[in-house]
Amino acid sequence: MHVVATAGHVDHGKSTLVRAVTGMEPDRLDEERRRGLTIDLGFVWTREAGRTFAFVDVPGHQRFVPTMLAGVGPVAAALFVVAADEGWQDQSSEHLAALDAFGVRHGVLAVTKADRADPGPVLAEAADRIAATSLGRVPAVAVSGRTGAGLPELRAELVALGARLPEPDTHADVRLWIDRSFTVKGAGTVVTGTLGGGTVSVGDELVVGGRRCVVRGLQSLGTGHDTVRAVARVAVNLRGVEHRELARGDALLTPGAWRHTSEADVRLRGEKAESLHRELVAHLGAAAVPCRIRPLATDLVRLSFARELPLRAGDRGLLRDPGEHSVPAGFDVLDPRPPVLRRRGAARARAVELADPAAAYVRRHGAVDVTELHALGWEVPGTRVDRWAVAEDLPRRLATRVREHVADWHERHPLSAGLPAESLRSALDVPDPLLDAAVAAAGLRVRDGVVLDPARTPSLPESVESAVRVLERRFARDPFVAPEAHDLAKAGLGPKHLAAAERAGRLLRIADGVVLGPTVLDEAVRVLSGLPEPFTVSEARRALGTTRRVAVPLLERLDAVGRTRRAADGTRTLRRPHT
């Protein structure tokens, strides 16, 4: 489906023209028919050469320009209407300014009432005016809704227009701007709007105004559907929200996919920042919201909205001055989540940042979940670690902080194996993938929940060092005689001290309370190699000159490291390189 908005001065024949093209009545309100002008948005449709065209017939009267903008905002193409007998008028200029401000790039010019006056001069003037806007040079047709002249040519141009329109993204997150809300007896709340992207199905859960609701039914072009894909005019029957809770300019959203904002930094199209009044009305989609203007640079401003809107970078809107009945500028959203500006000169600095707002956002936060960037309308601007976009220098800064924390920990806890990973995680407060990357970048590693420095040479406090030296002299004389628990306690060597000495390669604990020298395994193999094989525990104990308290765990350690082999009867043989 192709959705086309009409545009043009009041009483220039917009409704008559779409009635002639579609055979349907766009003026749906009694008051509209009685007064002969469109007050609210009307919707009609037709099929031409296998293409469906839905027309949003907007009011042309100056008093109803906000309604007109609500219809044009979500639409990518326009049918611009100028009457041959009246020519270009004030509302013609305002409507064209609105299309230009919204950045509409596709359209057709129809000069109506060609049976009343020569359409040539009006067609030429209107075509030149339109060519100077975002629409560019558009096809132009002179028509008469009364006689039907020119309608075949208009239909042909509409078909060609449909071929030029971009393909919609039917997988996009849904943001359906509501342009009408009402109740239907037996059905409940119904809203209508133009689905510009994404897909909506019966049973889908959507969000509007912070409230969750469920799609009970769908209708497009007067027909019920289980699923409607963009682009489409659609009526959505909702469960879970009351009609009176909704208004034009609200939006049905994919849950969790959008962020609401009361401020946005934007780039202007049209008037410069200094020329704008400070209080204007921002139009985005079907929404019209009063806003305050804060200049940042010649073509950059901050908009502060009277209420929050679901915006993304790349959204297009316009600023309207209701007092002067003008559209001074359009705008493109650059950053829907801008930082607070407090310091003197902050506006100028912010203008520089807006050259790459996504990178500035990531730099400001350090690390940002990529789903958050998507919700704000940005791609990942630089480095990505797992599902996190990270500031360019963050890995280096984190690695430095990791090294500092580990060094500080060792200074304060000299007997510790290393800094507990949980303590580091709490201190840095970064996602686990970033922490892991920072630890690796710092040349460290995590083992058994502790951050270790492989390059660190362990050192012992002087008191522990002295006690260990005493044991080393003892082991030099009797390598297989382990000190008793009371001997260790007397030397001031508790479990933490012994663990630190073992990490330093000075001692080897072969069992709880059994401590020997670090080379005892090699020394034991040397002694046992002189025994006939297989040998028993008792034979090994006597050869080693030690007690069963030491011999049993020592042999078990030799078994565990593959230096001996234990048979089913408890005897052992040495494992040699070729066995």
C-alpha positions as CSV (number, residue, x, y, z in Angstrom):
1,M,0.0,0.0,0.0
2,H,1.1,3.6,-0.7
3,V,-0.2,6.3,1.6
4,V,-0.5,9.8,0.1
5,A,-1.4,13.0,1.9
6,T,-3.3,15.8,0.1
7,A,-2.0,19.3,0.6
8,G,-3.2,22.7,-0.6
9,H,-5.3,25.8,0.2
10,V,-8.9,25.5,1.5
11,D,-11.6,24.9,-1.1
12,H,-9.1,24.2,-3.9
13,G,-10.8,20.9,-4.5
14,K,-8.7,18.3,-2.6
15,S,-11.6,16.3,-1.3
16,T,-13.4,16.6,-4.7
17,L,-10.3,15.3,-6.4
18,V,-9.8,12.3,-4.2
19,R,-13.5,11.5,-4.4
20,A,-13.2,11.5,-8.2
21,V,-10.1,9.3,-8.1
22,T,-11.4,6.8,-5.5
23,G,-15.1,7.0,-5.8
24,M,-15.3,7.3,-2.0
25,E,-16.4,10.2,0.3
26,P,-13.5,11.6,2.3
27,D,-15.6,14.1,4.3
28,R,-17.0,11.7,6.9
29,L,-18.4,14.3,9.4
30,D,-21.8,15.8,9.0
31,E,-20.4,19.2,9.7
32,E,-17.8,18.8,7.0
33,R,-20.4,17.9,4.4
34,R,-22.7,20.7,5.6
35,R,-19.9,23.4,5.5
36,G,-18.2,22.0,2.3
37,L,-14.7,21.9,3.9
38,T,-12.6,19.2,5.5
39,I,-12.3,19.7,9.3
40,D,-10.8,16.4,10.4
41,L,-8.7,13.8,8.6
42,G,-10.5,11.7,6.0
43,F,-9.3,8.4,4.5
44,V,-10.2,6.9,1.2
45,W,-8.4,4.5,-1.2
46,T,-8.3,3.0,-4.6
47,R,-6.3,0.5,-6.7
48,E,-4.4,1.5,-9.8
49,A,-2.5,-0.9,-12.0
50,G,-2.2,-3.4,-9.1
51,R,-1.1,-0.8,-6.6
52,T,-3.2,0.3,-3.6
53,F,-3.2,4.1,-2.8
54,A,-4.7,5.3,0.5
55,F,-5.3,9.1,0.7
56,V,-5.1,11.1,3.9
57,D,-7.4,14.0,3.0
58,V,-6.3,16.9,5.2
59,P,-8.1,20.2,5.9
60,G,-6.8,23.2,4.0
61,H,-8.3,25.9,6.2
62,Q,-5.8,27.9,8.3
63,R,-7.6,27.1,11.5
64,F,-7.1,23.4,10.9
65,V,-3.4,23.4,9.9
66,P,-2.4,21.4,13.1
67,T,-4.9,18.7,11.9
68,M,-3.3,18.8,8.4
69,L,0.2,18.4,9.9
70,A,-1.1,15.3,11.9
71,G,-2.0,13.7,8.6
72,V,1.1,14.7,6.7
73,G,3.7,13.9,9.4
74,P,3.7,10.1,9.1
75,V,3.4,10.1,5.3
76,A,6.1,9.9,2.7
77,A,4.3,11.2,-0.4
78,A,1.9,14.1,-1.2
79,L,-0.7,15.1,-3.7
80,F,-0.4,18.9,-3.9
81,V,-3.5,20.6,-5.1
82,V,-3.8,24.2,-6.5
83,A,-6.9,25.6,-8.1
84,A,-6.6,27.0,-11.6
85,D,-9.1,29.7,-11.0
86,E,-7.5,31.0,-7.7
87,G,-3.9,30.2,-8.1
88,W,-1.3,30.1,-5.3
89,Q,-2.6,31.1,-1.9
90,D,-1.4,31.6,1.7
91,Q,-2.3,28.1,2.8
92,S,-0.6,26.8,-0.3
93,S,2.6,28.3,1.0
94,E,2.1,27.0,4.5
95,H,1.3,23.5,3.4
96,L,4.3,23.4,1.1
97,A,6.5,24.7,3.9
98,A,5.2,21.9,6.1
99,L,6.0,19.3,3.4
100,D,9.5,20.8,3.0
101,A,10.0,20.9,6.8
102,F,9.0,17.2,7.1
103,G,11.4,16.4,4.3
104,V,8.8,14.8,2.1
105,R,10.5,13.9,-1.2
106,H,7.8,12.3,-3.3
107,G,4.7,13.9,-4.8
108,V,2.5,14.9,-7.7
109,L,1.1,18.3,-8.4
110,A,-2.6,18.5,-9.5
111,V,-4.0,21.8,-10.8
112,T,-7.7,21.4,-10.2
113,K,-10.7,23.2,-11.6
114,A,-9.1,23.2,-15.0
115,D,-12.5,23.6,-16.6
116,R,-12.9,27.1,-15.0
117,A,-9.6,28.7,-16.0
118,D,-6.5,28.2,-18.0
119,P,-4.3,25.9,-15.7
120,G,-1.1,26.7,-17.5
121,P,0.1,29.7,-15.6
122,V,-0.8,28.2,-12.2
123,L,0.8,24.9,-13.1
124,A,4.1,26.7,-14.0
125,E,4.1,28.8,-10.9
126,A,3.2,26.0,-8.6
127,A,5.8,23.6,-10.2
128,D,8.6,26.2,-9.7
129,R,7.6,26.8,-6.1
130,I,7.6,23.1,-5.3
131,A,10.9,22.5,-7.1
132,A,12.6,24.7,-4.5
133,T,11.7,22.4,-1.7
134,S,12.5,18.8,-0.6
135,L,10.0,17.5,-3.2
136,G,12.0,18.8,-6.1
137,R,10.6,18.9,-9.6
138,V,7.4,16.8,-9.4
139,P,5.1,15.5,-12.2
140,A,2.2,17.9,-12.8
141,V,-1.3,17.3,-14.2
142,A,-4.2,19.6,-14.9
143,V,-7.5,18.0,-13.8
144,S,-11.2,18.7,-13.3
145,G,-13.0,16.8,-10.7
146,R,-16.3,17.9,-12.2
147,T,-15.7,16.9,-15.8
148,G,-13.1,14.1,-15.2
149,A,-10.6,15.7,-17.5
150,G,-7.0,14.8,-16.6
151,L,-8.0,12.0,-14.3
152,P,-6.5,9.2,-16.4
153,E,-3.2,11.2,-16.5
154,L,-3.3,11.7,-12.7
155,R,-3.9,8.0,-12.1
156,A,-0.9,7.2,-14.3
157,E,1.3,9.6,-12.4
158,L,0.2,8.1,-9.1
159,V,1.2,4.6,-10.4
160,A,4.6,6.0,-11.4
161,L,4.8,7.7,-7.9
162,G,4.2,4.3,-6.2
163,A,7.1,2.8,-8.2
164,R,9.4,5.6,-6.9
165,L,8.5,5.2,-3.2
166,P,11.1,3.4,-1.0
167,E,10.4,-0.1,0.2
168,P,9.3,-0.1,3.9
169,D,11.1,-2.1,6.6
170,T,8.4,-4.5,7.7
171,H,10.8,-5.8,10.5
172,A,11.2,-2.4,12.1
173,D,10.0,-1.6,15.6
174,V,6.4,-0.4,15.5
175,R,5.6,3.2,16.2
176,L,2.1,3.9,15.1
177,W,1.2,7.6,15.6
178,I,-2.4,7.8,16.5
179,D,-4.4,10.3,14.5
180,R,-7.9,9.3,15.6
181,S,-9.2,7.5,18.7
182,F,-12.8,6.4,19.3
183,T,-15.0,3.5,20.6
184,V,-17.0,1.0,18.6
185,K,-20.0,-0.6,20.2
186,G,-19.2,-4.2,21.0
187,A,-15.5,-3.8,20.2
188,G,-14.2,-1.0,22.5
189,T,-11.3,1.2,21.9
190,V,-10.2,1.8,18.3
191,V,-7.3,3.9,17.0
192,T,-6.2,4.7,13.5
193,G,-2.9,5.8,12.0
194,T,-0.4,5.3,9.3
195,L,1.9,2.3,9.9
196,G,5.2,3.5,8.4
197,G,7.4,0.6,9.4
198,G,7.1,-2.8,11.1
199,T,4.3,-5.3,11.3
200,V,1.2,-5.5,13.6
201,S,-0.7,-8.8,14.2
202,V,-3.8,-9.7,16.2
203,G,-2.6,-10.8,19.7
204,D,0.5,-8.5,19.7
205,E,1.2,-6.6,22.9
206,L,2.0,-2.9,22.4
207,V,2.6,0.0,24.7
208,V,0.9,3.4,24.6
209,G,1.4,6.1,27.2
210,G,3.3,3.7,29.4
211,R,0.3,1.3,29.5
212,R,0.4,-2.2,27.9
213,C,-2.4,-3.2,25.7
214,V,-3.2,-6.1,23.3
215,V,-4.3,-6.0,19.7
216,R,-7.8,-7.5,19.5
217,G,-8.5,-6.8,15.9
218,L,-7.1,-5.1,12.8
219,Q,-8.7,-3.4,9.8
220,S,-7.1,-1.9,6.8
221,L,-9.0,-0.3,4.0
222,G,-12.3,-1.5,5.4
223,T,-11.2,-5.2,5.6
224,G,-10.3,-7.2,8.7
225,H,-6.8,-8.7,8.8
226,D,-4.8,-10.9,11.1
227,T,-1.6,-9.1,10.2
228,V,-0.9,-5.7,8.6
229,R,2.5,-4.8,7.3
230,A,3.9,-1.4,6.5
231,V,3.1,0.8,4.8
232,A,-0.6,0.8,5.6
233,R,-3.5,2.8,6.9
234,V,-4.7,0.7,9.8
235,A,-7.4,0.7,12.5
236,V,-6.4,-1.1,15.6
237,N,-8.9,-2.5,18.1
238,L,-7.2,-2.5,21.5
239,R,-7.8,-4.3,24.8
240,G,-6.4,-2.9,28.0
241,V,-6.7,0.8,27.4
242,E,-9.7,3.2,27.4
243,H,-10.6,5.5,24.5
244,R,-10.6,8.5,26.8
245,E,-7.0,7.7,27.9
246,L,-5.7,8.3,24.3
247,A,-5.4,11.3,22.1
248,R,-4.0,12.3,18.7
249,G,-0.2,12.3,18.9
250,D,0.1,9.3,21.2
251,A,1.9,6.3,19.7
252,L,1.5,2.6,19.8
253,L,5.0,1.1,20.3
254,T,6.8,-2.1,20.3
255,P,7.4,-2.8,24.1
256,G,10.9,-2.0,25.3
257,A,12.1,-0.7,21.9
258,W,11.6,3.0,22.3
259,R,12.8,5.7,24.7
260,H,10.7,8.6,25.7
261,T,12.3,12.0,26.0
262,S,11.4,15.5,26.9
263,E,14.5,17.0,25.2
264,A,16.3,16.5,21.9
265,D,19.2,18.2,20.1
266,V,18.3,18.7,16.5
267,R,19.6,20.1,13.2
268,L,17.5,22.8,11.6
269,R,16.3,23.0,8.0
270,G,15.1,26.5,7.2
271,E,15.5,29.4,9.5
272,K,18.7,29.8,11.5
273,A,18.6,29.3,15.3
274,E,18.9,33.0,16.1
275,S,15.8,33.8,14.0
276,L,13.5,31.5,15.8
277,H,11.1,32.5,18.5
278,R,11.9,30.8,21.8
279,E,8.4,29.3,22.2
280,L,7.1,27.2,19.2
281,V,5.1,24.0,18.5
282,A,7.0,20.9,17.4
283,H,5.2,18.5,15.1
284,L,6.5,14.9,14.9
285,G,4.4,12.2,13.4
286,A,0.8,13.0,14.4
287,A,2.0,14.8,17.6
288,A,1.9,18.6,18.2
289,V,3.8,19.6,21.3
290,P,4.7,23.1,22.6
291,C,8.5,23.4,23.0
292,R,11.2,25.8,24.1
293,I,14.2,26.6,21.8
294,R,17.8,26.9,23.0
295,P,20.3,27.7,20.3
296,L,23.5,25.7,20.3
297,A,24.9,26.9,16.9
298,T,23.7,28.4,13.7
299,D,21.7,25.3,12.6
300,L,21.7,23.4,15.9
301,V,19.1,23.8,18.8
302,R,17.9,22.0,21.8
303,L,14.2,21.4,21.9
304,S,12.5,21.0,25.4
305,F,9.1,19.5,24.9
306,A,6.0,20.1,27.1
307,R,5.5,16.3,27.2
308,E,7.7,13.3,26.5
309,L,7.8,11.8,23.0
310,P,9.1,8.4,21.7
311,L,12.0,9.7,19.5
312,R,15.0,8.3,17.8
313,A,18.0,9.9,16.1
314,G,17.0,10.4,12.4
315,D,13.4,11.4,13.1
316,R,12.1,14.4,11.2
317,G,9.8,17.0,12.4
318,L,8.9,20.7,12.0
319,L,8.6,23.8,14.1
320,R,5.4,25.8,13.7
321,D,4.8,29.4,14.9
322,P,1.0,29.5,15.5
323,G,1.1,33.2,16.2
324,E,2.6,34.0,12.8
325,H,0.9,31.1,11.0
326,S,4.2,30.0,9.7
327,V,6.5,27.0,9.5
328,P,10.0,28.6,10.1
329,A,12.0,25.4,10.1
330,G,12.1,21.6,9.8
331,F,14.5,19.6,11.9
332,D,16.3,16.3,12.1
333,V,16.7,14.7,15.5
334,L,20.5,14.1,16.2
335,D,20.4,13.1,19.9
336,P,17.1,12.2,21.7
337,R,18.9,11.8,25.1
338,P,21.1,14.9,25.4
339,P,23.2,15.7,28.4
340,V,22.4,18.6,30.8
341,L,24.1,21.9,29.9
342,R,25.2,23.6,33.1
343,R,28.6,25.2,32.6
344,R,29.4,28.4,30.7
345,G,30.2,27.6,27.1
346,A,28.5,24.2,27.4
347,A,26.2,25.0,24.4
348,R,29.2,25.6,22.1
349,A,31.0,22.4,23.3
350,R,27.8,20.5,22.8
351,A,27.5,21.8,19.2
352,V,31.0,20.3,18.5
353,E,29.9,16.9,20.0
354,L,26.9,16.8,17.7
355,A,29.2,16.1,14.7
356,D,29.0,12.5,16.0
357,P,26.3,12.3,18.7
358,A,26.4,8.5,19.0
359,A,30.1,8.5,19.8
360,A,29.7,11.4,22.2
361,Y,26.9,9.5,24.0
362,V,29.1,6.3,24.3
363,R,32.0,8.4,25.4
364,R,29.9,10.1,28.1
365,H,28.6,6.8,29.5
366,G,31.7,4.7,28.9
367,A,29.8,1.6,28.0
368,V,26.3,1.3,26.5
369,D,24.3,-1.8,25.7
370,V,23.9,-1.9,22.0
371,T,20.1,-2.5,22.4
372,E,20.0,1.0,24.1
373,L,21.8,2.5,21.1
374,H,19.2,0.9,18.8
375,A,16.4,2.2,20.9
376,L,17.9,5.7,20.5
377,G,18.3,5.3,16.7
378,W,22.1,4.8,16.5
379,E,24.5,2.2,15.1
380,V,27.5,1.2,17.2
381,P,29.9,4.1,16.7
382,G,33.2,2.4,17.4
383,T,34.6,-0.4,19.6
384,R,32.2,-3.2,20.7
385,V,32.9,-5.7,23.4
386,D,30.3,-8.5,23.4
387,R,26.9,-6.6,23.5
388,W,28.5,-3.4,24.8
389,A,29.6,-0.3,22.8
390,V,32.5,1.2,24.6
391,A,34.3,4.5,24.5
392,E,37.5,4.3,22.4
393,D,39.9,4.8,25.4
394,L,37.8,2.8,27.9
395,P,39.7,-0.5,27.6
396,R,43.0,1.3,28.2
397,R,41.6,3.3,31.2
398,L,40.0,0.2,32.7
399,A,43.2,-1.8,32.3
400,T,45.1,0.9,34.2
401,R,42.5,1.0,37.0
402,V,42.7,-2.8,37.2
403,R,46.5,-2.8,37.6
404,E,46.1,-0.1,40.3
405,H,43.5,-2.0,42.2
406,V,45.6,-5.2,42.1
407,A,48.8,-3.5,43.2
408,D,47.0,-1.7,46.0
409,W,45.4,-5.0,47.1
410,H,48.8,-6.8,47.3
411,E,50.3,-3.9,49.3
412,R,47.5,-4.1,51.8
413,H,47.2,-7.9,51.8
414,P,50.7,-9.2,51.2
415,L,49.8,-12.8,52.1
416,S,46.8,-12.9,49.7
417,A,46.9,-14.9,46.5
418,G,45.4,-12.0,44.6
419,L,42.5,-9.6,44.4
420,P,39.1,-11.3,44.6
421,A,37.4,-10.9,41.3
422,E,34.1,-9.9,43.0
423,S,35.9,-7.0,44.8
424,L,37.3,-5.8,41.5
425,R,33.9,-6.1,39.8
426,S,32.3,-4.0,42.6
427,A,35.0,-1.4,42.5
428,L,34.9,-0.8,38.7
429,D,31.1,-1.3,38.3
430,V,31.3,-2.4,34.6
431,P,29.7,-5.3,32.8
432,D,31.5,-8.6,33.1
433,P,32.7,-8.7,29.4
434,L,34.4,-5.4,29.9
435,L,36.0,-6.5,33.1
436,D,37.3,-9.6,31.5
437,A,38.7,-7.6,28.6
438,A,40.3,-5.1,31.0
439,V,41.9,-7.9,33.1
440,A,43.4,-9.4,29.9
441,A,44.6,-6.0,28.7
442,A,46.3,-5.4,32.0
443,G,48.3,-8.6,31.5
444,L,46.5,-10.3,34.4
445,R,44.4,-13.4,34.7
446,V,41.6,-14.8,36.8
447,R,42.0,-18.2,38.5
448,D,39.7,-19.7,41.2
449,G,37.9,-16.3,41.5
450,V,41.1,-14.4,42.2
451,V,42.8,-11.8,39.9
452,L,46.5,-12.8,39.6
453,D,49.5,-11.1,38.1
454,P,51.7,-13.8,36.4
455,A,54.6,-11.4,36.3
456,R,54.6,-10.6,40.0
457,T,57.4,-12.1,42.1
458,P,55.7,-13.0,45.4
459,S,57.4,-11.6,48.5
460,L,56.9,-12.5,52.1
461,P,56.7,-10.2,55.2
462,E,60.0,-10.2,57.1
463,S,58.5,-12.3,60.0
464,V,57.3,-14.9,57.6
465,E,60.5,-14.8,55.6
466,S,62.5,-15.6,58.8
467,A,60.3,-18.5,59.8
468,V,60.5,-20.0,56.3
469,R,64.3,-19.8,56.2
470,V,64.4,-21.8,59.5
471,L,62.3,-24.5,57.8
472,E,64.4,-24.4,54.7
473,R,67.6,-25.1,56.7
474,R,65.7,-28.0,58.4
475,F,64.6,-29.5,55.1
476,A,68.2,-29.2,53.8
477,R,69.1,-31.7,56.6
478,D,66.0,-33.9,56.7
479,P,63.9,-33.3,53.5
480,F,61.2,-35.8,54.5
481,V,60.6,-34.8,58.1
482,A,57.6,-32.5,58.3
483,P,57.3,-30.1,61.3
484,E,54.5,-30.8,63.7
485,A,51.6,-28.4,64.0
486,H,52.9,-27.0,67.3
487,D,56.2,-26.3,65.6
488,L,54.6,-24.3,62.9
489,A,52.5,-22.4,65.4
490,K,55.5,-21.6,67.5
491,A,57.2,-20.2,64.4
492,G,54.2,-18.0,63.7
493,L,53.2,-19.8,60.5
494,G,49.4,-20.1,60.3
495,P,47.4,-21.3,57.2
496,K,47.6,-17.9,55.4
497,H,51.4,-17.7,56.0
498,L,51.9,-21.2,54.7
499,A,49.7,-20.6,51.6
500,A,51.7,-17.4,50.8
501,A,55.0,-19.3,51.2
502,E,53.7,-22.0,48.9
503,R,52.6,-19.5,46.3
504,A,56.1,-18.0,46.5
505,G,57.5,-21.4,45.7
506,R,59.2,-21.7,49.1
507,L,57.2,-24.6,50.6
508,L,55.0,-27.4,49.5
509,R,51.9,-28.6,51.4
510,I,51.2,-32.2,50.6
511,A,48.3,-32.5,53.0
512,D,46.6,-30.5,55.7
513,G,49.3,-29.8,58.3
514,V,52.0,-31.5,56.3
515,V,54.6,-29.1,54.9
516,L,57.8,-29.9,53.1
517,G,60.3,-28.3,50.9
518,P,59.4,-27.3,47.2
519,T,61.8,-30.0,45.7
520,V,60.6,-32.9,47.9
521,L,58.9,-34.8,45.0
522,D,62.0,-34.9,42.9
523,E,64.0,-35.9,46.0
524,A,61.5,-38.7,46.9
525,V,61.7,-40.1,43.4
526,R,65.5,-40.1,43.6
527,V,65.4,-42.1,46.8
528,L,62.6,-44.5,45.8
529,S,64.4,-45.4,42.5
530,G,66.9,-47.3,44.7
531,L,64.2,-49.7,46.0
532,P,63.3,-53.0,44.4
533,E,59.9,-52.8,42.7
534,P,57.1,-53.0,43.5
535,F,57.6,-51.5,46.9
536,T,55.2,-51.1,49.9
537,V,54.4,-48.0,51.9
538,S,56.5,-49.3,54.8
539,E,59.5,-49.9,52.5
540,A,59.1,-46.4,51.1
541,R,58.8,-44.9,54.6
542,R,61.9,-46.6,55.8
543,A,63.9,-45.5,52.7
544,L,62.7,-41.9,53.1
545,G,63.5,-41.9,56.8
546,T,60.1,-40.5,57.7
547,T,56.8,-41.3,59.5
548,R,53.6,-42.8,58.1
549,R,52.0,-39.3,58.6
550,V,54.3,-38.0,55.8
551,A,54.9,-41.1,53.7
552,V,51.2,-41.8,52.9
553,P,50.3,-38.3,51.6
554,L,53.7,-38.0,49.9
555,L,53.1,-41.2,47.9
556,E,49.6,-40.1,47.1
557,R,50.9,-36.9,45.7
558,L,53.4,-38.8,43.6
559,D,50.5,-40.9,42.3
560,A,48.5,-37.8,41.5
561,V,51.3,-36.1,39.5
562,G,52.1,-39.3,37.6
563,R,55.5,-40.0,39.2
564,T,54.4,-43.4,40.7
565,R,51.8,-46.1,39.9
566,R,49.7,-47.7,42.6
567,A,48.7,-51.4,42.1
568,A,45.5,-52.9,43.4
569,D,47.4,-54.6,46.3
570,G,48.7,-51.2,47.5
571,T,52.3,-51.6,46.2
572,R,53.9,-49.1,43.9
573,T,56.3,-48.8,41.0
574,L,57.9,-45.7,39.6
575,R,56.7,-44.3,36.3
576,R,59.5,-43.9,33.9
577,P,59.4,-41.7,30.7
578,H,59.0,-44.8,28.4
579,T,56.1,-46.3,30.6
